[in-house]
């Protein structure tokens, strides 16, 4: 980042990645700013933009600069927005035993968005609309540095290894399967991804694991499941992690291809509402891409 940038960048201390970007209005970014943001994003993997206060339409418009939108879990869905909230239709916080709240608990475990799809998500952009007084942070982990930190024999062990990623595996315990009908669940069958991924834009190698990764192809399910969990646990350690304490109006953008993320728990009686746009992986045969409109 030696070049003069058309915005201000602060790097979180003691971490291998991430950046806080100010001095830019995401409603009206210039072409030069967009090019610089893309380069910075590829370098730092997670960008946080404090106090942007974007509307739904403005978040969609900004997200569209970086790719095509990904369809949600339901095949019939054409929405570009996903609302992640524990607030019901009546405006009240739902009980923690209700499906709406239980589904959110899954997001508190390390994962890459949509890795249970044949083509995982490229980017997620999350904005804070209502935040609790304590908790509710989002934390990311740098899987590039996680791979770099592996011992040489483990790198050799993982060369060519393929993991099965499964929505049924990762969503069986907290309500994820209850959210969908039989046809949508059938459309989310197990998929395979290499454990070591090469980023298409940077050429850097990183681990592609997380809670959706069930087991390794051709290996004992339980033994390989333990290995995958250990890989994620070891990778998601300082200095490879960074947590953001949300303020209303903040927006974060991260690269699902090379970072994992999780949400922190917050008091069950406090509201938290976040809005996410998700960009589909750049694969011309990606069936999860929403038609352009």
Phi and psi in degrees as a GROMACS rama.xvg file:
@    title "Ramachandran Plot"
@    xaxis  label "Phi"
@    yaxis  label "Psi"
@TYPE xy
-77.8874  -26.1235  UNK-2
-70.7896  154.811  UNK-3
-73.5903  123.452  UNK-4
-96.4645  150.061  UNK-5
-83.5797  30.8477  UNK-6
-167.069  176.629  UNK-7
-103.238  136.463  UNK-8
-124.035  127.798  UNK-9
-118  128.953  UNK-10
-95.2157  132.48  UNK-11
-64.2674  132.208  UNK-12
-69.7723  145.652  UNK-13
73.8283  17.8607  UNK-14
-125.682  163.576  UNK-15
-93.0977  -0.486446  UNK-16
-160.535  -177.789  UNK-17
85.8514  154.161  UNK-18
-159.803  144.336  UNK-19
-103.924  123.799  UNK-20
-112.902  124.484  UNK-21
-129.127  175.999  UNK-22
74.6537  28.6783  UNK-23
-145.591  140.457  UNK-24
-103.835  110.362  UNK-25
-68.1433  -10.5705  UNK-26
-73.3476  -30.4324  UNK-27
-137.811  58.8814  UNK-28
-71.0556  142.4  UNK-29
-81.1882  160.738  UNK-30
-55.9592  -38.5526  UNK-31
-65.0406  -39.7601  UNK-32
-65.3868  -40.675  UNK-33
-64.0188  -41.5345  UNK-34
-63.9926  -42.5025  UNK-35
-68.0023  -36.8771  UNK-36
-63.3527  -42.3391  UNK-37
-61.9864  -44.224  UNK-38
-62.9543  -42.908  UNK-39
-64.8972  -40.5074  UNK-40
-62.1603  -43.2504  UNK-41
-63.2734  -34.7244  UNK-42
-76.7334  -43.4434  UNK-43
-104.912  -15.3811  UNK-44
74.2961  -31.029  UNK-45
-133.406  127.203  UNK-46
-121.409  132.861  UNK-47
-115.055  130.831  UNK-48
-116.8  99.7612  UNK-49
-70.0103  146.695  UNK-50
59.3108  36.6113  UNK-51
-83.1977  -32.3208  UNK-52
52.8413  50.2839  UNK-53
-76.5122  144.194  UNK-54
-76.3618  171.612  UNK-55
-56.1635  -48.0219  UNK-56
-63.7482  -37.6143  UNK-57
-70.4484  -36.3059  UNK-58
-66.0171  -41.8163  UNK-59
-60.7867  -44.9158  UNK-60
-63.6996  -42.4263  UNK-61
-66.761  -43.5216  UNK-62
-59.7526  -37.0868  UNK-63
-63.9836  -17.4541  UNK-64
-65.607  -18.5012  UNK-65
-113.895  2.36821  UNK-66
154.734  -174.751  UNK-67
-86.151  152.868  UNK-68
-82.7257  147.568  UNK-69
-95.7464  137.727  UNK-70
-68.1564  146.708  UNK-71
-74.807  -157.48  UNK-72
-72.5745  -29.5537  UNK-73
-91.5137  131.458  UNK-74
-60.7795  -31.4257  UNK-75
-83.3356  -7.18999  UNK-76
-73.4879  138.269  UNK-77
-125.219  16.9421  UNK-78
-78.5754  140.54  UNK-79
-92.6887  -2.47061  UNK-80
-120.759  142.882  UNK-81
-122.55  126.886  UNK-82
-98.9313  120.691  UNK-83
-108.964  103.013  UNK-84
-150.216  149.531  UNK-85
-104.428  21.0894  UNK-86
-103.8  127.298  UNK-87
-80.3576  178.657  UNK-88
-62.4683  -24.5817  UNK-89
-84.4408  1.93238  UNK-90
84.9463  2.09676  UNK-91
-101.935  151.95  UNK-92
-67.3397  129.785  UNK-93
-77.5445  155.734  UNK-94
-66.7878  146.413  UNK-95
-62.6341  -17.0378  UNK-96
-83.5371  -12.6909  UNK-97
-75.6604  151.888  UNK-98
-55.7102  -41.2696  UNK-99
-57.4341  -39.8568  UNK-100
-78.4727  -39.8106  UNK-101
-63.7774  -36.9993  UNK-102
-60.4948  -37.5234  UNK-103
-67.3492  -23.9391  UNK-104
-61.8343  -32.0764  UNK-105
-59.1296  -30.3648  UNK-106
-73.2468  -4.97915  UNK-107
-87.6549  5.88315  UNK-108
-112.953  146.036  UNK-109
-57.1603  130.954  UNK-110
-161.803  163.823  UNK-111
-109.81  130.402  UNK-112
-58.3778  131.328  UNK-113
65.9943  20.4149  UNK-114
-67.2031  -12.8914  UNK-115
-82.0447  3.61414  UNK-116
-100.42  158.306  UNK-117
-57.249  -38.4702  UNK-118
-118.626  112.192  UNK-119
-68.6384  164.257  UNK-120
-66.0841  145.38  UNK-121
-82.4497  -57.1736  UNK-122
-132.978  149.442  UNK-123
-123.267  137.522  UNK-124
-124.538  119.523  UNK-125
-122.051  130.171  UNK-126
-120.103  146.311  UNK-127
-95.5162  119.796  UNK-128
-104.327  -41.1512  UNK-129
-135.352  129.099  UNK-130
-124.102  146.409  UNK-131
-74.9607  166.435  UNK-132
-74.7874  -20.4664  UNK-133
-147.337  149.396  UNK-134
73.8383  -170.11  UNK-135
79.8097  10.6216  UNK-136
-63.9811  158.295  UNK-137
-108.493  134.63  UNK-138
-122.286  139.317  UNK-139
-118.771  158.092  UNK-140
-134.566  132.896  UNK-141
-84.1024  105.583  UNK-142
-80.9187  -12.4795  UNK-143
-69.8314  -51.4715  UNK-144
-65.8628  -30.8185  UNK-145
-62.5429  -40.9382  UNK-146
-67.8779  -43.9076  UNK-147
-58.4727  -31.7339  UNK-148
-79.8635  -8.84751  UNK-149
-66.4797  147.161  UNK-150
-66.2678  150.284  UNK-151
-54.6495  -38.6343  UNK-152
-68.064  -32.0234  UNK-153
-71.6864  -38.3137  UNK-154
-59.4439  -41.3148  UNK-155
-66.0464  -40.0741  UNK-156
-60.1046  -36.1905  UNK-157
-89.5925  -8.61896  UNK-158
-61.4458  119.087  UNK-159
83.2653  -2.6877  UNK-160
-69.5889  141.532  UNK-161
-125.011  133.06  UNK-162
-107.045  144.674  UNK-163
-87.2518  123.538  UNK-164
-106.037  132.44  UNK-165
-141.087  122.159  UNK-166
-62.2579  -40.8115  UNK-167
-61.8785  -39.1342  UNK-168
-65.6527  -47.3169  UNK-169
-84.6741  -15.4106  UNK-170
-116.144  16.139  UNK-171
-78.6729  -16.7916  UNK-172
-111.568  -11.9927  UNK-173
-127.528  12.8444  UNK-174
107.419  -3.00102  UNK-175
-61.3494  -37.6575  UNK-176
-75.5214  -25.6466  UNK-177
-69.8498  -18.815  UNK-178
-73.5141  -18.8728  UNK-179
-121.903  155.367  UNK-180
-83.8205  175.714  UNK-181
-61.9492  -40.5741  UNK-182
-68.0238  -39.4924  UNK-183
-68.6038  -38.6906  UNK-184
-63.1813  -39.6169  UNK-185
-64.2415  -30.6965  UNK-186
-75.363  -10.7885  UNK-187
-110.154  47.3016  UNK-188
-70.3027  170.703  UNK-189
-59.4006  145.146  UNK-190
-131.01  167.168  UNK-191
-121.395  137.659  UNK-192
-137.939  145.108  UNK-193
-63.6893  143.35  UNK-194
-69.8478  -33.328  UNK-195
-108.963  118.567  UNK-196
-109.89  140.355  UNK-197
-103.856  119.161  UNK-198
-66.289  128.942  UNK-199
-68.1837  -24.2002  UNK-200
-92.6511  -32.6327  UNK-201
-109.874  -20.2975  UNK-202
78.0223  -0.945762  UNK-203
-75.7718  148.65  UNK-204
-97.627  146.236  UNK-205
-152.645  162.946  UNK-206
-76.6111  141.441  UNK-207
-124.755  88.0107  UNK-208
-132.224  -143.6  UNK-209
106.87  -178.675  UNK-210
-67.6103  -19.6573  UNK-211
-80.1327  -14.0858  UNK-212
-79.9887  113.965  UNK-213
-85.1377  -52.9051  UNK-214
-164.73  174.125  UNK-215
-94.9375  139.809  UNK-216
-64.2042  131.706  UNK-217
77.551  8.85939  UNK-218
-124.735  164.198  UNK-219
-56.7943  129.205  UNK-220
-60.3977  -51.8551  UNK-221
-68.8568  -40.5994  UNK-222
-65.5066  -45.9323  UNK-223
-70.1934  -28.0779  UNK-224
-64.3575  -40.0332  UNK-225
-64.3039  -41.9331  UNK-226
-61.0231  -45.1524  UNK-227
-62.6534  -40.2952  UNK-228
-65.0864  -40.0927  UNK-229
-67.0897  -39.0848  UNK-230
-59.4435  -45.4483  UNK-231
-65.7964  -43.0823  UNK-232
-62.1512  -44.1616  UNK-233
-70.4525  -37.5327  UNK-234
-68.4503  -33.977  UNK-235
-88.7821  57.0907  UNK-236
-131.139  155.218  UNK-237
-56.6988  144.826  UNK-238
-90.7728  23.4909  UNK-239
-97.2064  12.3968  UNK-240
-125.545  153.264  UNK-241
-153.057  127.245  UNK-242
-112.453  141.272  UNK-243
-113.969  127.019  UNK-244
-87.4219  112.48  UNK-245
-71.9315  142.349  UNK-246
-118.947  149.231  UNK-247
-56.445  131.48  UNK-248
99.2633  -11.8998  UNK-249
-69.0499  152.322  UNK-250
-134.308  138.337  UNK-251
-124.4  146.706  UNK-252
-131.526  124.889  UNK-253
-136.035  160.821  UNK-254
-99.9043  104.073  UNK-255
-65.4864  -15.422  UNK-256
-76.7218  -17.2654  UNK-257
-139.497  3.93979  UNK-258
-132.742  151.088  UNK-259
-101.721  162.658  UNK-260
-147.881  163.518  UNK-261
-155.23  153.895  UNK-262
-96.7345  145.864  UNK-263
-86.793  148.927  UNK-264
-66.6247  157.851  UNK-265
-141.485  167.593  UNK-266
-57.45  135.265  UNK-267
-61.6925  -23.5251  UNK-268
-94.3653  7.34888  UNK-269
-110.756  143.864  UNK-270
-79.1728  143.567  UNK-271
-145.166  121.666  UNK-272
-129.918  122.156  UNK-273
-124.518  150.299  UNK-274
-122.99  128.052  UNK-275
-118.952  137.052  UNK-276
-110.275  141.171  UNK-277
-126.076  130.975  UNK-278
-101.731  134.421  UNK-279
-74.4117  151.477  UNK-280
-61.6948  144.796  UNK-281
-80.1436  82.7574  UNK-282
-134.594  121.447  UNK-283
-61.8982  -16.5772  UNK-284
-104.09  13.5883  UNK-285
-67.1105  111.282  UNK-286
-75.1073  -6.57573  UNK-287
-95.5068  3.36571  UNK-288
-76.51  131.519  UNK-289
-73.338  141.004  UNK-290
-60.1293  143.816  UNK-291
-69.6633  142.355  UNK-292
